[in-house]
Amino acid sequence: MNDLTAFTWMILLPLLAAPVIYLSGRLTKEQAGVARWVALLALVLTWIPFALAASDLSADGPQTYTLGQVALRLDDLGLLLAALSLGLGTLVVLYSGPYMAAESGQEKYYATLVANIGVVIGLGCATDLFNLWVWFEALAVSTYLLVAFYHEQPTSLEAGIKYLVQSAVGSALVLLGIALVLGQTGTLNLVEIREAAGADSAILLAAGALFTIGFGVKVALVPMHTWLPDAHSQAPSGISAMLSGVVIEAGLIALLRALSALARVEASWGELLMAFGAINMLVGNLMALRQTQVKRLLAYSSLSHIGYMLLGLGIALYSKELAGAQGSLFHMLNHGLMKGLAFLAAGGLLYALHTSMGDHSPLTIGDLAGAAQRYPLAALGLSIAVLGLGGLPPLAGFMSKWQIFVAGFETREGWIEALVVFAALNSVLSLGYYAPLVNAVYRQKPSEAVQKGQPMPALMNVPVVLLAVAVVAVGVWPALLRWLTGPAGEALLAAFGF
Amino acid sequence: MTTSEIVLVGVLALLGAGLYGLLITRNLIKVVIALQILVKGGLLALVAAGEASGQTNLGQSLAMTVIVADTVVAVVGLALAIQARRLLGTLDLKALSNLRG
């Protein structure tokens, strides 16, 4: 395998595997679960080109592969997204085995999920605006199908339709932005646009606004977030984990790539991201406080975590502070681990208490009461996840939030310091909805649902335990992920030409 | 009016029609149609941008790709509409707005 093909295989393998998974599931009995094993095998195999690509990248720098006029380039930012997507994706496929075992149409589920993982990896490698849009659209289509997977449930259908309409409007706006950039600069290559863009071009500024709104729908920037709580709470739990831990982050990377091309147009992208960050934190936390359904609560908490990431990125773009970008990308990985864990653990409980009995009603906080007595692993996993999300030391979430806050203070600007204090207060506020979950799970008498619940399949506990160990380990040794986040932060600033 | 001005007016008209359609209609099929009109505005803009920057072929090939991607979205949207009609017996979006808060 020569050095050019290592990372292209990392993209191709899941994409080529998707139809194979579909056919293998179609041609065999549904109960045999062939599709899920083929899916797992495909993802495990994808780790080989991932490892090769990672070693090539650290040895020789960014790799480029050109096909006709389209070039794919793997830099450290792309590698970080690939690691996140592949890592969480593999665990989700493992987890979905028992979770989806009773559903019909599993071959479609696994085929779409694996394609989705490949598309996210590809999106991280796009080098021109239009290519970025194509990956973005492919990502959107694969997630529409997954969100509306329970197509016999009116609520899932509603979530799918809301998501599709908002997302499609967003991508049409991005398209318009691309047309403006192409008309103005005559090129679509991200680096060439950055070189060609004039400082005060109103048209390119308009393109930047269109990108922010268009990609912002996928990132769930408030007020373009209204699809997110529905989609994340109605999708199958494994998909909720992917949507929250990978897909919105992929949207964020797409937004950053698009804005990086316009880095010279207007110097205030950093302020823009910080402003959206502050709104996202506040709205996400306030909305989460009044939720009674666990998955909906976790979905709103994703909004606030996107806010923390945007704050770090904004600081990085504003002050060219590397620590802000690294902290933010570190938080992106940690959020993937923690929110993945939270959704998988909550999903496990949802499965045991409701879904396994053919009941599609949502998991409420009341249902969770006393769950630790019958489901100790899932309860512990959920508790570790939400306490980590709330930013309690020594868990992963604390470390990355801390790094973002430190980067903010290092700018020595009053208003950024005020923003960091605001973010820290938000983080405390978030404990107002995380702590009751832990309280319910451990300190209350078992609810009726818990007493009547089915046992949780052992295989479902494996990803929960692995993620819980990862959240604690990263919290204790934050340097574990530095090989990914360090160079990725540098790659991000380099993309903006700093 | 020059050609580029006519195209610009066309782009804005399509975008306006698409957005207006999305705002006023509650019928799922019409929503999909409005989305299509919206994207057609973007499509025309791409072709015009390719023309303006002296890369007619590029603009047109981008437009072809958009048509494919856009059709996939329309197919998924219509599939969801069919399913909604089957489950609820109506295409009215009002019947599909139970998720709140």
Interface residues (C-beta under 8 A of the other chain):
Chain A: F130 V134 E137 A138 A140 V141 Y144 L145 A148 H151 E152 P154 T155 L157 E158 A159 G160 I161 K162 L164 V165 A168 V169 S171 A172 L173 L175 L176 I178 A179 L180 L182 G183 Q184 T185 G186 T187 L188 P229 D230 S233 Q234 M287 R290 Q291 R296
Chain B: V11 L15 G18 L19 L22 L28 V31 L35 L38 V39 G41 G42 L43 A45 L46 A48 A49 G50 A52 S53 G54 Q55 L58 G59 L62 T65 V66 A69 V72 V73 V76 G77 L80 A81 Q83 A84 L87 L88 L93 L96 S97 N98 L99 G101
